Structure formats: C-alpha cells, structure tokens
Amino acid sequence: MNHLVQEWLFAAAIVSSLVSMAGLYVSVASQRSQLAVQIMLQYSEKFRFMLLAMPLEVIAARYDHHDLKPSPELSRHALSLFFILLELHYLRERRYLPKGIWNLWLPTVRRALQSAVFVSEWEISRPDFELNHLSFCRFIDALQSAHSRSRL
C-alpha cells in the first residue's frame, strides 16, 4: 500500500510539473506577443510622426520620381529614417521583432529606400553607419542594389 501511495505521489508531482511548465510557456508566449504589439505601435507612431514632419517635396519626389536638390532638411529627415530603420533592424536581428511585423513594414521601407531621394541620401549617410553597423549597411545596400538590378 505504501508503494502505491509513493507511485501516486510521483505521478502527481510529474503532472504538476508539466502543468507548471505549460503555464510558464503560455505566460512567456503571451508576454512576447504583448512586447511585439508594443514595438509595432511605437514604431508605427515614429513613422507617422516622421511622415507628417517630412517636407511635401520629399514625398512628391519619392512618388513622382522628381529630382530633389540636396538640403540640410532633407538630410536630417533621411538620417532620422535611417536611424529608425537601424533600430528595427537591430530588433529583428535579435528576434525581438516578429517576422510578421517586419514583413508588414518591409514593402513600404523597400520602396522608400529604392527611391532616388533615399538612394542619394544613403550614399551620404552610409559612412556614419559603416563602423558599427555593418549588417545594417548590407541590408540597405541589398535593398537598393536589388532595385537597381531590376531596372537593368
């Protein structure tokens, strides 16, 4: 009889451990989802703010393929965009940013970076990133070179 009680206690301990592990897994998964949503909302707000602050000429040049003369204001906005993208790229590399959210933004980011405005601004800004952010530089270069190859 004592042996049967020990087996039941052992089984109960195993079941209890499994339930605890499942609860922990659900808790961690839920926390990761909440973090992803917070990241998405914060960066969506950053993009919205940047878009509203950007001069209309930049937006027109991006969509209408007009040449835009370099200016300190244009460089400031482009550099801001590059830093936001650097942050997102870092979060994606560290797997803090889920693929779904990354893929949601990527087509818009790709189109912006492939515009003549941001291609020329990247040539100016790239040296600021090369020393410490080489994988980010490769990411931007790959997006821009894929576009230039498709036009040939």
C-alpha positions as semicolon CSV with decimal commas, in nm:
position;residue;x (nm);y (nm);z (nm)
1;M;0,000;0,000;0,000
2;N;0,282;0,240;0,087
3;H;0,438;0,167;-0,253
4;L;0,111;0,258;-0,430
5;V;0,094;0,592;-0,245
6;Q;0,452;0,671;-0,350
7;E;0,369;0,598;-0,715
8;W;0,064;0,821;-0,698
9;L;0,263;1,099;-0,537
10;F;0,534;1,064;-0,801
11;A;0,273;1,076;-1,081
12;A;0,108;1,379;-0,921
13;A;0,444;1,555;-0,898
14;I;0,514;1,488;-1,266
15;V;0,167;1,608;-1,373
16;S;0,205;1,916;-1,153
17;S;0,543;1,992;-1,308
18;L;0,405;1,953;-1,660
19;V;0,112;2,184;-1,584
20;S;0,352;2,441;-1,433
21;M;0,579;2,422;-1,739
22;A;0,280;2,464;-1,973
23;G;0,165;2,768;-1,773
24;L;0,512;2,917;-1,790
25;Y;0,527;2,861;-2,167
26;V;0,188;3,028;-2,218
27;S;0,293;3,319;-1,996
28;V;0,619;3,374;-2,186
29;A;0,443;3,346;-2,524
30;S;0,182;3,597;-2,413
31;Q;0,448;3,837;-2,291
32;R;0,636;3,811;-2,623
33;S;0,315;3,887;-2,813
34;Q;0,246;4,191;-2,597
35;L;0,602;4,313;-2,648
36;A;0,568;4,271;-3,025
37;V;0,247;4,474;-3,026
38;Q;0,409;4,748;-2,816
39;I;0,707;4,762;-3,054
40;M;0,477;4,778;-3,355
41;L;0,268;5,059;-3,206
42;Q;0,571;5,263;-3,102
43;Y;0,743;5,234;-3,439
44;S;0,421;5,297;-3,630
45;E;0,391;5,618;-3,432
46;K;0,753;5,710;-3,512
47;F;0,690;5,651;-3,884
48;R;0,367;5,855;-3,873
49;F;0,539;6,142;-3,696
50;M;0,827;6,136;-3,943
51;L;0,592;6,130;-4,240
52;L;0,395;6,427;-4,107
53;A;0,714;6,625;-4,042
54;M;0,870;6,543;-4,379
55;P;0,861;6,822;-4,640
56;L;0,599;6,765;-4,908
57;E;0,868;6,790;-5,176
58;V;1,032;6,477;-5,039
59;I;0,709;6,282;-5,059
60;A;0,636;6,413;-5,408
61;A;0,988;6,326;-5,525
62;R;0,952;5,978;-5,379
63;Y;0,630;5,901;-5,564
64;D;0,676;6,108;-5,878
65;H;1,048;6,037;-5,925
66;H;1,136;6,407;-5,936
67;D;1,488;6,512;-5,870
68;L;1,523;6,682;-5,537
69;K;1,809;6,914;-5,458
70;P;2,012;6,813;-5,153
71;S;1,938;7,021;-4,846
72;P;2,012;7,004;-4,475
73;E;1,642;6,946;-4,406
74;L;1,627;6,654;-4,648
75;S;1,942;6,504;-4,498
76;R;1,801;6,541;-4,147
77;H;1,482;6,355;-4,240
78;A;1,669;6,084;-4,427
79;L;1,910;6,036;-4,138
80;S;1,616;6,008;-3,899
81;L;1,464;5,740;-4,119
82;F;1,792;5,551;-4,133
83;F;1,821;5,555;-3,754
84;I;1,466;5,427;-3,710
85;L;1,540;5,151;-3,960
86;L;1,863;5,072;-3,777
87;E;1,665;5,024;-3,455
88;L;1,414;4,799;-3,629
89;H;1,691;4,602;-3,798
90;Y;1,860;4,552;-3,461
91;L;1,534;4,432;-3,304
92;R;1,477;4,195;-3,598
93;E;1,829;4,053;-3,577
94;R;1,784;3,989;-3,203
95;R;1,444;3,828;-3,274
96;Y;1,256;4,080;-3,062
97;L;1,055;4,182;-3,364
98;P;0,842;3,901;-3,508
99;K;0,869;3,820;-3,877
100;G;0,505;3,914;-3,936
101;I;0,554;4,271;-3,816
102;W;0,885;4,303;-4,003
103;N;0,720;4,176;-4,323
104;L;0,432;4,420;-4,275
105;W;0,668;4,718;-4,296
106;L;0,927;4,581;-4,538
107;P;0,750;4,658;-4,871
108;T;0,698;5,023;-4,775
109;V;1,051;5,054;-4,641
110;R;1,190;4,890;-4,955
111;R;1,000;5,126;-5,183
112;A;1,116;5,433;-4,989
113;L;1,479;5,321;-4,979
114;Q;1,481;5,247;-5,351
115;S;1,361;5,595;-5,442
116;A;1,623;5,827;-5,588
117;V;1,586;6,058;-5,287
118;F;1,691;5,796;-5,034
119;V;1,948;5,630;-5,260
120;S;2,142;5,954;-5,282
121;E;2,094;6,028;-4,912
122;W;2,218;5,678;-4,824
123;E;2,538;5,745;-5,018
124;I;2,591;6,049;-4,795
125;S;2,486;5,882;-4,469
126;R;2,640;5,536;-4,515
127;P;2,981;5,628;-4,368
128;D;2,806;5,720;-4,041
129;F;2,685;5,360;-4,010
130;E;2,973;5,157;-4,155
131;L;3,192;5,139;-3,850
132;N;2,949;4,987;-3,601
133;H;2,653;4,868;-3,806
134;L;2,785;4,668;-4,099
135;S;2,493;4,423;-4,115
136;F;2,255;4,719;-4,137
137;C;2,463;4,865;-4,421
138;R;2,446;4,532;-4,604
139;F;2,068;4,527;-4,553
140;I;2,020;4,875;-4,703
141;D;2,269;4,805;-4,984
142;A;2,089;4,479;-5,070
143;L;1,752;4,652;-5,093
144;Q;1,888;4,930;-5,309
145;S;2,100;4,708;-5,534
146;A;1,807;4,469;-5,590
147;H;1,613;4,764;-5,727
148;S;1,895;4,887;-5,950
149;R;1,945;4,534;-6,088
150;S;1,575;4,503;-6,167
151;R;1,587;4,826;-6,371
152;L;1,870;4,699;-6,593
